[in-house]
């Protein structure tokens, strides 16, 4: 077991540029990883050891990711030693982690709503028609099948985004840019005036939808993300538990 079982190449490729949003995805992925290991483990000593190791790997990955994304207070944490790390210590970490994760989720929701708009059905239908035109050009073009599969995946993401009640136009435009970047590797698509016209029309329609939505609602002024707040006041102290003096107490390694 190791961090790369959580941070797989496929998962890393899907991480957004926004550090807080990406860190939130790492938290969910680490949680899923632990659940998968626990469900597949036996009830004997070997199974218990595998579960504790998976939990420690998750904590290791979370703290390492926080350091890279500069997410406090996790970035300043010290990784607890594997020796003596058990279920109870993981739960103590998880309880505090959930407190911060809830704040991150709310922050991410507030910021994403600034870029999400309600698009009229007729505008969505027009966008779908344009995207279908791009898909037809991709199907007709001579290109390696792996590249065609990637472009089809991006188109599917674009179409899935349109099915939501509110559409994140920044993400939608980003997906279109990725489609165009992939198509740029195919000479017949790169020089296609039809493709260029379809892309320009789609981007213009997205911009117009954003302008219409902003005219209908008053958005609060942009504010930078707030610092995550601790679950307890600074002078709070947990009841001391009997611990193994040879291994120390995990509470000393997690500066909450």
N, C-alpha and C positions, 0 to 999 in steps of 0.2 A: 504494500500500500504506500502511496505517496501523493504529494500535492498534484502531480501531473495526471493522476486519475480523476481529479476534480477539474483542473484547468486543462482540459483536452484541447487539441488543436481546433476541433469543430466549435467548442464553446468559446474559445478565445476569439475566433473569427466573428462571432456574433456580438461581442461586447461593444457597446456604444462608446463614443469619445467622451461623453460626459462622465466625470469621475464618480460622482455620487450614484448615478444610475447604474454604472458598471459595478460599483461595489455592492449595490443592492442585489444585482444578479449573482455575484459571487456568493453572497450570503445564502440565497435560495439554492444555488447549485450545491454548496457545501452541506446544507441541510438534507437535500435529496440524496446525496452521496452517503451520508451516515445512515439514513433510513434504509437504503438499498443493502448496505452491508449488514445491518442489524437483522433485517428480514431474511437474509440468506445465511445467517450464522447458526450454528448448532447451540444447544443449551449446555454444553460442557465447558471445561476450562479453556480449551482452544477457541471456542466460539466467543467466550467472554473477553479473551485477550484480543481477538480480532476486532470486536466492537470497540473496546477501549482505544485500540490503535487507530481505528477509523475516526473516532471522536477527536483524538489528539491531532490527527492529520487535518481535520476540518479546522480546528483552532489555529493550527500552524498556518494554513492557507489563508484564513481570514486576517490574521495579524500581518502576514507578509503582504497581502493585497492592500491592506490599509496603509502600510508604509509606502507602497508604490503610489497609491492614490492620495496620500497625505490626508487621510480621514482620521481625525482625532475623536475619542481618546485612544482608539485602537492602534494608531501608528506609534504611540509611545509605550505600548505594552511590552512586557518581556514574556517570551514564550515559556510556559511552564514546562519543566522537565518531563520527559515521558515516564520515567520511573515514579511510581506512586500516583500517576494520573488515572482516575477511575470515573465511574458513572456519576458519582456525587459531585465531583469537582467539575465535570463537564456541565452538569445541570446548573451549578452556581454561575458558570461562565455564560450559559445559554440564557438564563433569566435576565441578566444585565444586557446581554446582546440583544434580546428581543425589545428591550426598552429603547435602545438606540435605533434598532431597525424600524420600529414603528415611526420614529421621527423622520428617518430617511425616506420611508415610503410616502409619508404625508408631504414632505418637501418636494419629492419627485413628482407627486401628483399635482401640486400647485403649479410647478414650473411647466409640466407637460400641458396643462390646460391653457396656458398662455398661447401655445402654438396649435391647439386643437380647435377646430371650427366645425360647425354644422353646415354641410354642403347640401344644397337643394338636390333632390333626386334627378332632375333633368340635367344638372351640371355633372353629377356622377355618371349618368348614362353617356354623356358626351366624352368624359374622360375614359370610360371603358371602351368606347368605340375607337378612340385614338390609340389606346394601349393594344387593342386587338389588331390594329393596323401594324404596329411595331412587331407584334408577335408573328404576324403573317410574313413580314419581311425577314425575320429571323429564321422562320421555318424554310423559306425559299433560298436563303443564302448558303453558300458553300463555306462550311467552317467545321472545326473539330467538334465531335459530339459532346465532349466534356464541357466545352465553352457554351454550346447550345443549351445544355442542361442548366448551367449556371444562370444564363440569361432567362430561361424559363422560370427558374426559382425566383429571380428578382421580379419578374412580371407577376408571378403568383402572390408575392408579398405586397406588391402595389395594389392588386385587385382585392386582396384580403383587407388592406387598410381602408379601402373605399366602402367596405361592407359595415364598418363601425358607425355608430350614431354620430360620433364626433371624430374628425380625422385630423391627425397630427400632420400639418402641412409641411413642417420642416423635415420630418421623416419621409414624407411622400416625395418631396423634392429630392432628398438625398438618395432615395431608391432609384429615381429616374436618372440621376447623375451616374449611379453605378451601372445602370443599364447602358447608358450612352458610353461609359468608359469601356465596358466589355465589347460593345459593338465597334468601338474604334480599332479593335484588333482585327477586324474583318474589312478588307479593302472595299468590297462592294457595298457594305453598309456605311462605311465612313464617307464615301462619295455620293451617297444616295440623297438627292434633294427631298425625296418623299419622307425619309426618316428624319431629316433635319427639320422639315416643316411640322411633322407630328410632334417632335420633342418641344419645339418652340411653342406650339399651340398648347401643349399640356402644361408647360411651365407658366405660360401667360394665364391660363385658366386657373391654375393654383394661386397665382398672385392676386388675381381678381377676386377669388373666393375669400382670400384672407382679408382683402381690403373691405369687402362687403360685411364680413363678420365683425371686424373691428369697428365699423361704423354703427353696428347695431348694439354693441355692448361697451361698457366702460371697464377697461382693465385697470387693476391697481398698478401703481408705479413699480417698476422692476426693483427688486431688492436682492442683494447677494444672499446665498444660503446662510442661515443662522447656525451658530455653533450648536452641536448636539449637547443636550443637558444630561447630567448624571442622574441615575435613578434615585439617589439618596443625597442628602446634604453633605458637605465636606466633613463635618464633625461627627457624622454617623459612624458607628463601629459595629460590625457584626459580632454576635456572640462567639466567643472563641470555642472552637471544637478541639477535642483531643486529637492530636495528630502524631504521626510518626516522626520523631526528632531526626531520624536519619534522612528523611526525604523532604521535610519541611511542609508547609501548608500552602496550597495553591493560592489562597487569598493574598499571601504576601507577594505573589508573582503577578497578580492582576490589579493594577493601581486604580481601582474605582473609588 
